[in-house]
Amino acid sequence: MKIALHDEFTIKTILTREEALEVLLTQIGGGRYTFGILDQSLYYGDISRDDFRIVRGVSKSFRPLITGRFLPGQSGTSISVRMTLAPGTSAFLIVLSGILGLILLALVCCGGEVETKHLWEITALASFIFFLTYALFWDYAKEGKKMLIDIFRNAEEKAGRFEETPAIDREE
């Protein structure tokens, strides 16, 4: 079981770097809305010849930020991928932790008698928020990883160069 809110893995594809880049470019939307209609692109973000920084679908707080690099090899391309909590969500959790910590500190140091139910309430709230963040991140990360792998596998099939077993290396 992973504790940290990040995942790293490598997708190995038989596509060339240029083909892999083109496949990913077809999945990247330019913005959330086009002429008032929701853009149905799978991913939004930036992509260059060597790397990419994307988020899946319409932005949701717990969807992971996906960064990666295209690493050309002798027989295809390796795509090094890292999924992390979005910066806005990380900032929110840090601020929330600080606020809850200050409330706990104030309750403990107030000089009067502190009801233990207040300590339990704040601890339960903090635990719930962090558990929810953890569960949603891993749910979206698992879904995003599968979709990203499927994108490259489908491109291999269309190119007529599909390998039966997807090659994925996990970096723990």
N, CA, C and O of each residue as an XYZ file, in Angstrom:
688
protein
N       0.834     -1.182      0.000
C       0.000      0.000      0.000
C       0.878      1.244      0.000
O       1.782      1.381      0.824
N       0.604      2.132     -0.920
C       1.358      3.368     -1.014
C       0.767      4.402     -0.080
O      -0.451      4.530      0.036
N       1.636      5.131      0.578
C       1.173      6.172      1.485
C       1.233      7.534      0.815
O       0.310      8.336      0.958
N       2.307      7.803      0.086
C       2.466      9.109     -0.560
C       1.484      9.267     -1.715
O       1.084      8.292     -2.352
N       1.110     10.500     -1.967
C       0.164     10.782     -3.049
C       0.918     11.069     -4.345
O       0.827     12.166     -4.897
N       1.645     10.094     -4.812
C       2.279     10.158     -6.123
C       2.536      8.738     -6.622
O       2.652      7.791     -5.844
N       2.620      8.625     -7.936
C       2.870      7.329     -8.551
C       3.815      7.551     -9.714
O       3.699      8.545    -10.430
N       4.734      6.647     -9.904
C       5.672      6.715    -11.020
C       5.699      5.372    -11.726
O       5.725      4.318    -11.090
N       5.693      5.425    -13.056
C       5.782      4.207    -13.853
C       6.292      4.575    -15.240
O       6.324      5.749    -15.610
N       6.684      3.572    -15.992
C       7.180      3.771    -17.351
C       6.354      2.921    -18.295
O       6.169      1.725    -18.071
N       5.859      3.546    -19.349
C       5.131      2.829    -20.390
C       6.107      2.615    -21.539
O       6.705      3.566    -22.042
N       6.263      1.373    -21.946
C       7.128      1.078    -23.087
C       6.241      0.772    -24.287
O       5.389     -0.115    -24.238
N       6.452      1.511    -25.349
C       5.664      1.315    -26.555
C       6.587      1.110    -27.744
O       7.726      1.577    -27.741
N       6.096      0.410    -28.759
C       6.900      0.192    -29.956
C       6.785      1.359    -30.925
O       7.411      1.350    -31.985
N       5.986      2.367    -30.566
C       5.874      3.572    -31.395
C       7.149      4.402    -31.272
O       7.816      4.374    -30.238
N       7.482      5.134    -32.323
C       8.614      6.051    -32.253
C       8.239      7.239    -31.382
O       7.066      7.424    -31.055
N       9.218      8.042    -31.005
C       8.930      9.223    -30.190
C       7.940     10.144    -30.897
O       7.010     10.657    -30.276
N       8.143     10.351    -32.194
C       7.261     11.227    -32.960
C       5.836     10.682    -33.006
O       4.873     11.442    -32.892
N       5.701      9.360    -33.173
C       4.370      8.746    -33.195
C       3.696      8.839    -31.821
O       2.505      9.138    -31.726
N       4.462      8.583    -30.769
C       3.919      8.671    -29.408
C       3.502     10.107    -29.095
O       2.466     10.335    -28.471
N       4.302     11.062    -29.527
C       3.987     12.480    -29.329
C       2.706     12.843    -30.075
O       1.846     13.537    -29.532
N       2.576     12.384    -31.298
C       1.384     12.664    -32.107
C       0.135     12.031    -31.489
O      -0.937     12.634    -31.486
N       0.281     10.822    -30.971
C      -0.847     10.146    -30.330
C      -1.321     10.956    -29.125
O      -2.523     11.150    -28.945
N      -0.399     11.423    -28.307
C      -0.773     12.201    -27.132
C      -1.343     13.559    -27.527
O      -2.271     14.053    -26.887
N      -0.795     14.160    -28.572
C      -1.312     15.454    -29.037
C      -2.773     15.366    -29.465
O      -3.524     16.327    -29.298
N      -3.183     14.225    -30.014
C      -4.582     14.078    -30.437
C      -5.528     14.020    -29.245
O      -6.732     14.216    -29.404
N      -5.000     13.753    -28.052
C      -5.827     13.636    -26.859
C      -5.860     14.918    -26.020
O      -6.625     15.011    -25.060
N      -5.036     15.901    -26.378
C      -4.919     17.130    -25.602
C      -5.863     18.189    -26.143
O      -5.847     18.488    -27.337
N      -6.688     18.758    -25.268
C      -7.590     19.841    -25.649
C      -6.913     21.181    -25.429
O      -6.024     21.311    -24.587
N      -7.340     22.171    -26.192
C      -6.753     23.496    -26.065
C      -7.302     24.278    -24.895
O      -6.644     25.197    -24.407
N      -8.472     23.943    -24.439
C      -9.092     24.655    -23.332
C     -10.329     23.916    -22.902
O     -10.729     22.934    -23.527
N     -10.929     24.381    -21.846
C     -12.110     23.680    -21.347
C     -13.328     23.913    -22.222
O     -14.134     23.001    -22.410
N     -13.480     25.116    -22.761
C     -14.672     25.434    -23.535
C     -14.302     25.961    -24.918
O     -13.356     26.734    -25.070
N     -15.047     25.539    -25.899
C     -14.894     26.026    -27.257
C     -16.243     26.573    -27.687
O     -17.197     25.814    -27.859
N     -16.329     27.896    -27.864
C     -17.575     28.558    -28.270
C     -18.745     28.172    -27.365
O     -19.851     27.922    -27.844
N     -18.494     28.124    -26.056
C     -19.557     27.850    -25.102
C     -19.928     26.387    -24.973
O     -20.804     26.047    -24.177
N     -19.287     25.508    -25.733
C     -19.574     24.076    -25.673
C     -18.393     23.385    -25.003
O     -17.235     23.673    -25.303
N     -18.698     22.492    -24.113
C     -17.643     21.775    -23.400
C     -16.786     20.973    -24.380
O     -17.302     20.175    -25.162
N     -15.482     21.194    -24.326
C     -14.540     20.448    -25.154
C     -14.443     19.031    -24.594
O     -14.241     18.861    -23.392
N     -14.580     18.027    -25.431
C     -14.620     16.643    -24.983
C     -13.253     15.953    -25.012
O     -13.191     14.724    -25.035
N     -12.173     16.710    -25.011
C     -10.841     16.121    -25.022
C     -10.599     15.330    -23.740
O     -11.135     15.659    -22.681
N      -9.783     14.282    -23.853
C      -9.478     13.474    -22.677
C      -8.564     14.195    -21.695
O      -8.702     14.032    -20.483
N      -7.630     14.992    -22.214
C      -6.639     15.643    -21.368
C      -6.499     17.115    -21.739
O      -6.783     17.521    -22.866
N      -6.057     17.897    -20.767
C      -5.728     19.297    -20.978
C      -4.329     19.516    -20.447
O      -3.928     18.892    -19.465
N      -3.592     20.390    -21.083
C      -2.267     20.680    -20.583
C      -1.320     21.068    -21.691
O      -1.729     21.489    -22.773
N      -0.044     20.917    -21.395
C       1.024     21.299    -22.317
C       1.837     20.078    -22.693
O       2.061     19.175    -21.888
N       2.268     20.081    -23.939
C       3.089     18.973    -24.422
C       4.156     19.550    -25.345
O       3.880     20.426    -26.164
N       5.366     19.050    -25.200
C       6.465     19.464    -26.073
C       7.085     18.208    -26.682
O       6.609     17.095    -26.460
N       8.130     18.402    -27.435
C       8.767     17.260    -28.105
C       9.345     16.259    -27.100
O       9.409     15.063    -27.384
N       9.763     16.742    -25.932
C      10.428     15.878    -24.960
C       9.584     15.495    -23.750
O       9.807     14.445    -23.148
N       8.619     16.336    -23.389
C       7.872     16.047    -22.169
C       6.452     16.598    -22.232
O       6.078     17.284    -23.183
N       5.676     16.287    -21.207
C       4.297     16.759    -21.148
C       3.887     16.968    -19.702
O       4.475     16.409    -18.776
N       2.852     17.796    -19.537
C       2.261     18.111    -18.226
C       0.767     18.255    -18.476
O       0.321     19.248    -19.051
N      -0.006     17.260    -18.042
C      -1.436     17.221    -18.378
C      -2.270     16.842    -17.159
O      -1.760     16.316    -16.170
N      -3.561     17.123    -17.259
C      -4.535     16.658    -16.274
C      -5.690     16.077    -17.070
O      -6.019     16.568    -18.150
N      -6.296     15.042    -16.540
C      -7.347     14.354    -17.277
C      -8.678     15.074    -17.185
O      -9.106     15.476    -16.103
N      -9.329     15.234    -18.331
C     -10.685     15.759    -18.403
C     -10.871     17.136    -17.821
O      -9.909     17.865    -17.580
N     -12.112     17.477    -17.600
C     -12.424     18.749    -16.980
C     -11.833     18.723    -15.581
O     -12.019     17.766    -14.828
N     -11.131     19.769    -15.253
C     -10.370     19.801    -14.004
C     -11.232     19.524    -12.775
O     -12.255     20.170    -12.549
N     -10.798     18.568    -12.010
C     -11.390     18.270    -10.712
C     -10.251     18.271     -9.716
O      -9.126     17.907    -10.058
N     -10.523     18.667     -8.513
C      -9.478     18.876     -7.516
C      -8.565     17.682     -7.302
O      -7.350     17.843     -7.184
N      -9.135     16.491     -7.249
C      -8.341     15.339     -6.861
C      -7.764     14.575     -8.048
O      -7.084     13.567     -7.858
N      -8.022     15.032     -9.249
C      -7.413     14.379    -10.415
C      -5.923     14.681    -10.399
O      -5.517     15.823    -10.186
N      -5.114     13.663    -10.622
C      -3.671     13.883    -10.529
C      -3.126     14.706    -11.691
O      -3.640     14.667    -12.809
N      -2.090     15.438    -11.392
C      -1.310     16.118    -12.410
C      -0.360     15.063    -12.973
O       0.376     14.418    -12.226
N      -0.383     14.894    -14.287
C       0.426     13.855    -14.929
C       1.551     14.531    -15.697
O       1.308     15.320    -16.610
N       2.779     14.216    -15.319
C       3.935     14.735    -16.040
C       4.700     13.544    -16.601
O       4.669     12.450    -16.036
N       5.375     13.764    -17.698
C       6.113     12.658    -18.295
C       7.164     13.120    -19.278
O       7.185     14.273    -19.710
N       8.030     12.193    -19.616
C       9.102     12.438    -20.587
C       9.116     11.304    -21.595
O       8.917     10.139    -21.250
N       9.358     11.670    -22.861
C       9.520     10.683    -23.927
C      10.994     10.331    -24.004
O      11.833     11.208    -24.207
N      11.315      9.054    -23.844
C      12.698      8.592    -23.882
C      12.847      7.600    -25.026
O      12.437      6.447    -24.898
N      13.435      8.036    -26.158
C      13.554      7.134    -27.299
C      14.490      5.968    -26.993
O      15.496      6.121    -26.300
N      14.139      4.813    -27.520
C      14.953      3.613    -27.347
C      15.259      2.997    -28.698
O      14.930      3.569    -29.738
N      15.887      1.834    -28.683
C      16.244      1.168    -29.926
C      15.027      0.595    -30.630
O      14.960      0.598    -31.859
N      14.074      0.107    -29.869
C      12.888     -0.483    -30.495
C      11.622      0.163    -29.932
O      10.772     -0.516    -29.356
N      11.509      1.447    -30.101
C      10.329      2.152    -29.633
C      10.670      3.281    -28.684
O      11.763      3.845    -28.728
N       9.715      3.600    -27.825
C       9.854      4.727    -26.912
C       9.418      4.318    -25.516
O       8.440      3.591    -25.342
N      10.153      4.793    -24.532
C       9.734      4.651    -23.144
C       9.155      5.989    -22.718
O       9.717      7.044    -23.014
N       8.039      5.937    -22.028
C       7.398      7.156    -21.560
C       7.407      7.096    -20.036
O       6.657      6.332    -19.429
N       8.251      7.899    -19.437
C       8.362      7.956    -17.989
C       7.263      8.877    -17.465
O       7.214     10.056    -17.819
N       6.383      8.338    -16.623
C       5.195      9.066    -16.171
C       5.226      9.212    -14.648
O       5.601      8.291    -13.922
N       4.821     10.391    -14.192
C       4.703     10.658    -12.748
C       3.359     11.324    -12.507
O       3.022     12.315    -13.156
N       2.597     10.778    -11.575
C       1.305     11.359    -11.193
C       1.431     11.895     -9.775
O       1.865     11.187     -8.866
N       1.045     13.159     -9.598
C       1.111     13.788     -8.290
C      -0.184     14.539     -8.017
O      -0.982     14.787     -8.922
N      -0.372     14.890     -6.775
C      -1.523     15.702     -6.401
C      -1.368     17.071     -7.043
O      -0.268     17.622     -7.062
N      -2.439     17.621     -7.563
C      -2.396     18.931     -8.211
C      -1.921     19.986     -7.206
O      -2.242     19.898     -6.021
N      -1.156     20.983     -7.672
C      -0.623     22.007     -6.766
C      -1.696     22.737     -5.954
O      -1.484     23.029     -4.777
N      -2.828     23.031     -6.561
C      -3.901     23.709     -5.838
C      -4.453     22.871     -4.694
O      -4.748     23.387     -3.617
N      -4.587     21.587     -4.938
C      -5.082     20.686     -3.899
C      -4.054     20.547     -2.781
O      -4.413     20.510     -1.604
N      -2.774     20.469     -3.149
C      -1.713     20.399     -2.138
C      -1.726     21.648     -1.266
O      -1.629     21.553     -0.042
N      -1.843     22.815     -1.888
C      -1.876     24.071     -1.133
C      -3.083     24.098     -0.192
O      -2.968     24.515      0.960
N      -4.237     23.653     -0.686
C      -5.440     23.603      0.146
C      -5.221     22.724      1.371
O      -5.582     23.103      2.485
N      -4.625     21.543      1.163
C      -4.398     20.633      2.286
C      -3.403     21.199      3.294
O      -3.556     20.993      4.498
N      -2.394     21.906      2.815
C      -1.413     22.519      3.716
C      -2.076     23.615      4.554
O      -1.877     23.675      5.768
N      -2.857     24.474      3.914
C      -3.557     25.537      4.641
C      -4.544     24.933      5.634
O      -4.606     25.363      6.786
N      -5.306     23.955      5.203
C      -6.275     23.306      6.084
C      -5.581     22.659      7.279
O      -6.070     22.756      8.405
N      -4.451     22.001      7.046
C      -3.689     21.388      8.139
C      -3.241     22.445      9.137
O      -3.311     22.242     10.350
N      -2.781     23.576      8.612
C      -2.353     24.662      9.488
C      -3.493     25.207     10.329
O      -3.332     25.445     11.526
N      -4.630     25.403      9.709
C      -5.799     25.917     10.434
C      -6.240     24.936     11.516
O      -6.470     25.331     12.659
N      -6.355     23.669     11.160
C      -6.767     22.666     12.151
C      -5.737     22.541     13.267
O      -6.096     22.364     14.431
N      -4.470     22.632     12.917
C      -3.411     22.587     13.929
C      -3.492     23.766     14.879
O      -3.321     23.601     16.087
N      -3.751     24.958     14.349
C      -3.883     26.144     15.205
C      -5.100     26.035     16.121
O      -5.046     26.433     17.284
N      -6.193     25.496     15.594
C      -7.389     25.311     16.427
C      -7.086     24.327     17.564
O      -7.447     24.573     18.715
N      -6.430     23.227     17.239
C      -6.067     22.262     18.281
C      -5.136     22.892     19.312
O      -5.312     22.697     20.515
N      -4.151     23.643     18.842
C      -3.206     24.311     19.743
C      -3.939     25.298     20.647
O      -3.664     25.375     21.845
N      -4.867     26.050     20.071
C      -5.632     27.012     20.865
C      -6.483     26.305     21.911
O      -6.594     26.772     23.045
N      -7.082     25.184     21.533
C      -7.902     24.445     22.493
C      -7.067     23.899     23.643
O      -7.495     23.929     24.797
N      -5.882     23.403     23.327
C      -5.026     22.809     24.351
C      -4.415     23.896     25.246
O      -4.286     23.702     26.455
N      -4.043     25.023     24.662
C      -3.336     26.073     25.394
C      -4.250     27.180     25.913
O      -3.748     28.201     26.382
N      -5.541     27.021     25.848
C      -6.448     28.099     26.221
C      -6.464     28.378     27.715
O      -7.030     29.383     28.147
N      -5.874     27.537     28.483
C      -5.804     27.780     29.916
C      -6.985     27.207     30.669
O      -6.870     26.887     31.852
N      -8.092     27.077     30.017
C      -9.271     26.511     30.668
C      -9.314     25.018     30.438
O      -8.403     24.417     29.869
N     -10.373     24.462     30.889
C     -10.549     23.038     30.697
C     -11.081     22.774     29.290
O     -12.043     23.404     28.850
N     -10.456     21.854     28.607
C     -10.841     21.536     27.233
C     -11.673     20.267     27.236
O     -11.296     19.255     27.827
N     -12.787     20.340     26.579
C     -13.601     19.134     26.448
C     -12.955     18.235     25.398
O     -12.630     18.679     24.297
N     -12.776     16.987     25.751
C     -12.129     16.063     24.816
C     -12.961     15.853     23.566
O     -12.429     15.443     22.534
N     -14.258     16.126     23.638
C     -15.085     15.936     22.442
C     -14.663     16.907     21.340
O     -14.757     16.569     20.160
N     -14.196     18.122     21.705
C     -13.738     19.074     20.687
C     -12.464     18.576     20.002
O     -12.291     18.724     18.793
N     -11.582     17.986     20.802
C     -10.351     17.439     20.217
C     -10.677     16.290     19.267
O     -10.101     16.186     18.184
N     -11.598     15.438     19.681
C     -11.989     14.317     18.836
C     -12.682     14.788     17.562
O     -12.460     14.224     16.491
N     -13.514     15.810     17.670
C     -14.219     16.335     16.494
C     -13.238     16.865     15.452
O     -13.369     16.576     14.263
N     -12.266     17.632     15.900
C     -11.287     18.197     14.966
C     -10.409     17.097     14.378
O     -10.107     17.112     13.185
N     -10.005     16.153     15.206
C      -9.200     15.028     14.719
C      -9.988     14.193     13.716
O      -9.437     13.762     12.702
N     -11.256     13.964     13.985
C     -12.100     13.194     13.061
C     -12.286     13.939     11.743
O     -12.242     13.330     10.674
N     -12.492     15.252     11.815
C     -12.641     16.057     10.598
C     -11.375     16.003      9.750
O     -11.433     15.790      8.539
N     -10.235     16.198     10.401
C      -8.960     16.153      9.669
C      -8.734     14.770      9.060
O      -8.305     14.657      7.912
N      -9.020     13.733      9.821
C      -8.839     12.364      9.312
C      -9.745     12.102      8.118
O      -9.312     11.504      7.134
N     -10.988     12.540      8.193
C     -11.929     12.355      7.094
C     -11.445     13.063      5.829
O     -11.472     12.484      4.744
N     -11.007     14.306      5.966
C     -10.550     15.080      4.805
C      -9.338     14.413      4.164
O      -9.274     14.291      2.941
N      -8.376     13.980      4.978
C      -7.185     13.360      4.411
C      -7.479     11.976      3.829
O      -6.895     11.606      2.810
N      -8.361     11.216      4.445
C      -8.746      9.919      3.882
C      -9.475     10.104      2.557
O      -9.219      9.375      1.598
N     -10.375     11.070      2.499
C     -11.101     11.353      1.258
C     -10.140     11.756      0.144
O     -10.259     11.281     -0.986
N      -9.195     12.625      0.461
C      -8.188     13.046     -0.517
C      -7.397     11.845     -1.017
O      -7.198     11.685     -2.221
N      -6.950     11.011     -0.103
C      -6.164      9.827     -0.439
C      -6.954      8.880     -1.346
O      -6.448      8.420     -2.370
N      -8.193      8.596     -0.958
C      -9.013      7.658     -1.726
C      -9.331      8.190     -3.122
O      -9.239      7.455     -4.105
N      -9.700      9.455     -3.208
C     -10.029     10.026     -4.512
C      -8.800     10.107     -5.414
O      -8.885      9.813     -6.607
N      -7.651     10.505     -4.848
C      -6.432     10.583     -5.660
C      -6.117      9.229     -6.274
O      -5.888      9.140     -7.481
N      -6.101      8.173     -5.470
C      -5.729      6.852     -5.992
C      -6.762      6.305     -6.954
O      -6.415      5.586     -7.891
N      -8.024      6.632     -6.739
C      -9.054      6.209     -7.678
C      -8.835      6.873     -9.039
O      -8.856      6.204    -10.072
N      -8.625      8.183     -9.031
C      -8.388      8.905    -10.279
C      -7.044      8.527    -10.908
O      -6.929      8.479    -12.133
N      -6.031      8.259    -10.084
C      -4.720      7.873    -10.624
C      -4.801      6.525    -11.333
O      -4.230      6.349    -12.409
N      -5.500      5.586    -10.736
C      -5.665      4.257    -11.348
C      -6.403      4.382    -12.684
O      -6.002      3.784    -13.683
N      -7.475      5.159    -12.687
C      -8.262      5.377    -13.900
C      -7.434      6.094    -14.970
O      -7.468      5.713    -16.140
N      -6.694      7.124    -14.573
C      -5.867      7.870    -15.517
C      -4.743      7.032    -16.106
O      -4.422      7.154    -17.288
N      -4.147      6.185    -15.281
C      -3.070      5.312    -15.758
C      -3.591      4.342    -16.807
O      -2.966      4.145    -17.849
N      -4.743      3.737    -16.524
C      -5.326      2.786    -17.475
C      -5.647      3.477    -18.790
O      -5.369      2.930    -19.857
N      -6.226      4.668    -18.732
C      -6.572      5.391    -19.959
C      -5.331      5.764    -20.751
O      -5.327      5.664    -21.978
N      -4.276      6.194    -20.064
C      -3.047      6.578    -20.743
C      -2.419      5.374    -21.444
O      -1.959      5.485    -22.580
N      -2.400      4.233    -20.770
C      -1.856      3.006    -21.375
C      -2.712      2.601    -22.575
O      -2.181      2.234    -23.623
N      -4.029      2.667    -22.423
C      -4.932      2.294    -23.516
C      -4.741      3.182    -24.753
O      -4.846      2.706    -25.883
N      -4.465      4.453    -24.535
C      -4.243      5.371    -25.658
C      -3.086      4.869    -26.526
O      -3.191      4.825    -27.752
N      -1.981      4.490    -25.873
C      -0.817      4.030    -26.636
C      -1.033      2.634    -27.210
O      -0.555      2.345    -28.307
N      -1.739      1.768    -26.498
C      -2.017      0.431    -27.030
C      -2.924      0.512    -28.264
O      -2.707     -0.198    -29.245
N      -3.932      1.375    -28.208
C      -4.816      1.548    -29.362
C      -4.056      2.102    -30.562
O      -4.321      1.715    -31.700
N      -3.124      2.996    -30.314
C      -2.311      3.545    -31.411
C      -1.418      2.463    -32.012
O      -1.203      2.438    -33.223
N      -0.898      1.569    -31.170
C      -0.085      0.462    -31.676
C      -0.935     -0.456    -32.554
O      -0.482     -0.914    -33.603
N      -2.164     -0.721    -32.123
C      -3.063     -1.569    -32.915
C      -3.358     -0.935    -34.263
O      -3.323     -1.614    -35.289
N      -3.648      0.359    -34.270
C      -3.944      1.054    -35.527
C      -2.750      1.040    -36.462
O      -2.903      0.970    -37.681
N      -1.548      1.108    -35.878
C      -0.335      1.092    -36.692
C       0.038     -0.331    -37.108
O       0.971     -0.530    -37.887
N      -0.694     -1.321    -36.585
C      -0.414     -2.717    -36.936
C       0.813     -3.268    -36.238
O       1.394     -4.252    -36.694
N       1.218     -2.646    -35.134
C       2.415     -3.091    -34.418
C       2.107     -3.324    -32.944
O       2.858     -2.890    -32.071
N       1.023     -3.995    -32.678
C       0.575     -4.212    -31.309
C       1.303     -5.384    -30.689
O       1.445     -6.440    -31.305
N       1.769     -5.188    -29.449
C       2.345     -6.283    -28.680
C       1.293     -6.747    -27.690
O       0.625     -5.927    -27.061
N       1.140     -8.068    -27.547
C       0.084     -8.624    -26.695
C       0.181     -8.166    -25.239
O      -0.831     -7.820    -24.630
N       1.376     -8.162    -24.687
C       1.539     -7.821    -23.289
C       2.048     -6.403    -23.159
O       3.157     -6.108    -23.603
N       1.261     -5.509    -22.556
C       1.746     -4.149    -22.374
C       2.932     -4.129    -21.427
O       2.903     -4.748    -20.364
N       3.943     -3.433    -21.812
C       5.151     -3.355    -20.986
C       5.074     -2.126    -20.081
O       5.129     -0.989    -20.549
N       4.947     -2.373    -18.807
C       4.891     -1.287    -17.840
C       5.892     -1.605    -16.741
O       5.855     -2.679    -16.141
N       6.761     -0.684    -16.494
C       7.705     -0.817    -15.393
C       7.261      0.113    -14.283
O       6.983      1.287    -14.527
N       7.193     -0.392    -13.088
C       6.778      0.406    -11.945
C       8.024      0.829    -11.177
O       8.883      0.010    -10.850
N       8.097      2.115    -10.902
C       9.208      2.630    -10.093
C       8.639      2.951     -8.726
O       7.873      3.900     -8.563
N       9.015      2.162     -7.766
C       8.480      2.354     -6.395
C       9.299      3.378     -5.660
O       9.013      3.680     -4.501
